[in-house]
Amino acid sequence: MADIPESAISEKFLAGSGPGGQNVNKVATACQLRVDVFALGLAPDAYRRLKMLAGSRMTAAGELVILARSFRTQEANRADARARLNELIDAALVRPEKRIKTKPSKAAKARRVDSKKARSSIKAGRGRVRTDQ
């Protein structure tokens, strides 16, 4: 779990459109979490991955915006937003494994060519039957 400084986070509570009936219109329960990504001190490759994972949730100014409105209370939405932020940052910190290039063996190449020749002869046998031979 990533350690996020409180100075990098700002929270705002909005009137949400989630569950709550008429209460939704009266109480600001939706949590909008804004995080200054540059204050997190991520490595350049981790920042790049975070930017890719965040997509449209990342602003041009380098702020990550997470909106949580699944629950009826501010506390639950705040906890949900912070959990989703932690998941996103943890996913960005995971370095993908390097792909090791492989190539087909000689036997595999030979099998491929043989099957192509067999298929070719089958297709060559199709077509009009000539009677003048």
C-alpha positions in Angstrom: 0.0 0.0 0.0 1.4 3.4 -1.0 2.1 6.0 1.6 0.4 9.2 0.4 1.2 12.5 2.2 -2.0 14.3 3.4 -0.6 17.6 1.9 -1.0 16.1 -1.6 -4.7 15.3 -1.1 -7.7 17.6 -1.1 -11.2 16.4 -0.5 -14.5 18.0 -1.5 -18.0 16.8 -0.8 -20.7 17.2 -3.4 -24.3 16.4 -3.8 -24.2 12.9 -5.3 -26.5 11.0 -7.5 -26.0 7.6 -5.8 -28.3 5.8 -3.4 -30.2 7.7 -0.7 -33.5 8.7 -2.2 -34.6 12.3 -1.4 -31.7 12.5 1.0 -29.3 12.8 -2.0 -30.8 16.2 -2.8 -30.1 17.6 0.7 -26.8 16.1 1.8 -23.4 16.4 0.2 -22.2 12.8 0.5 -20.2 12.2 -2.8 -16.5 12.6 -2.2 -14.2 14.2 -4.8 -10.6 13.4 -4.0 -7.9 15.4 -5.8 -4.3 14.3 -5.6 -1.3 16.3 -6.7 0.7 13.5 -8.4 3.9 15.4 -8.5 3.9 15.7 -4.6 3.8 11.9 -4.4 7.5 11.7 -5.7 7.0 8.8 -8.0 9.7 7.5 -10.3 9.3 8.7 -14.0 8.3 5.2 -15.2 5.7 4.8 -12.3 4.3 8.3 -13.1 4.0 7.3 -16.8 2.1 4.1 -15.8 -0.1 6.0 -13.4 -1.0 8.5 -16.1 -1.9 5.6 -18.5 -3.9 3.8 -15.8 -5.8 7.0 -14.7 -6.7 8.0 -18.3 -9.3 10.9 -18.2 -9.1 11.0 -14.3 -5.7 12.8 -14.7 -5.9 16.5 -15.4 -3.4 18.4 -17.6 -2.1 20.1 -14.4 -1.0 16.7 -13.0 -4.0 16.2 -10.6 -5.7 12.9 -10.2 -9.4 13.3 -9.6 -11.4 10.4 -8.1 -15.1 10.7 -7.5 -16.8 8.3 -5.0 -20.5 8.3 -4.7 -21.5 4.7 -4.2 -22.5 4.9 -0.6 -24.9 7.0 1.5 -22.4 8.5 3.9 -19.4 10.8 3.5 -17.2 8.5 5.6 -17.9 5.4 3.4 -17.4 7.5 0.2 -14.2 9.0 1.6 -12.9 5.5 2.4 -13.9 4.2 -1.0 -12.1 7.1 -2.8 -8.9 6.6 -0.8 -9.0 2.8 -1.3 -9.4 3.3 -5.1 -6.5 5.9 -5.0 -4.3 3.4 -3.2 -5.2 0.6 -5.7 -4.3 2.9 -8.6 -1.0 4.0 -7.2 -0.1 0.4 -6.2 -0.9 -0.8 -9.7 1.3 2.0 -11.2 4.2 1.0 -8.9 4.2 -2.6 -10.3 6.9 -2.9 -13.0 5.7 -5.1 -15.9 7.8 -8.2 -16.6 10.2 -8.0 -19.6 9.0 -10.1 -22.5 11.6 -12.7 -23.6 11.7 -13.1 -27.3 11.4 -16.6 -28.6 11.6 -18.1 -32.1 10.2 -21.3 -33.5 12.5 -24.3 -33.7 13.7 -25.8 -37.0 11.3 -28.8 -36.5 8.4 -26.4 -36.0 9.3 -24.5 -39.2 9.5 -27.7 -41.1 6.1 -28.9 -39.8 4.6 -25.5 -40.8 6.1 -25.8 -44.4 4.9 -29.4 -44.7 1.4 -28.5 -43.7 1.3 -25.6 -46.1 2.5 -27.9 -48.9 -0.1 -30.5 -48.0 -2.9 -27.8 -48.0 -1.5 -26.4 -51.3 -1.7 -29.8 -53.0 -5.3 -30.3 -51.7 -6.3 -26.9 -53.2 -4.5 -27.6 -56.4 -6.5 -30.8 -56.8 -9.7 -28.7 -56.9 -11.0 -26.9 -59.9 -12.4 -28.0 -63.3 -11.8 -31.5 -64.5 -10.1 -31.6 -67.9 -11.1 -34.3 -70.3 -8.6 -33.6 -73.2 -5.8 -35.5 -71.5 
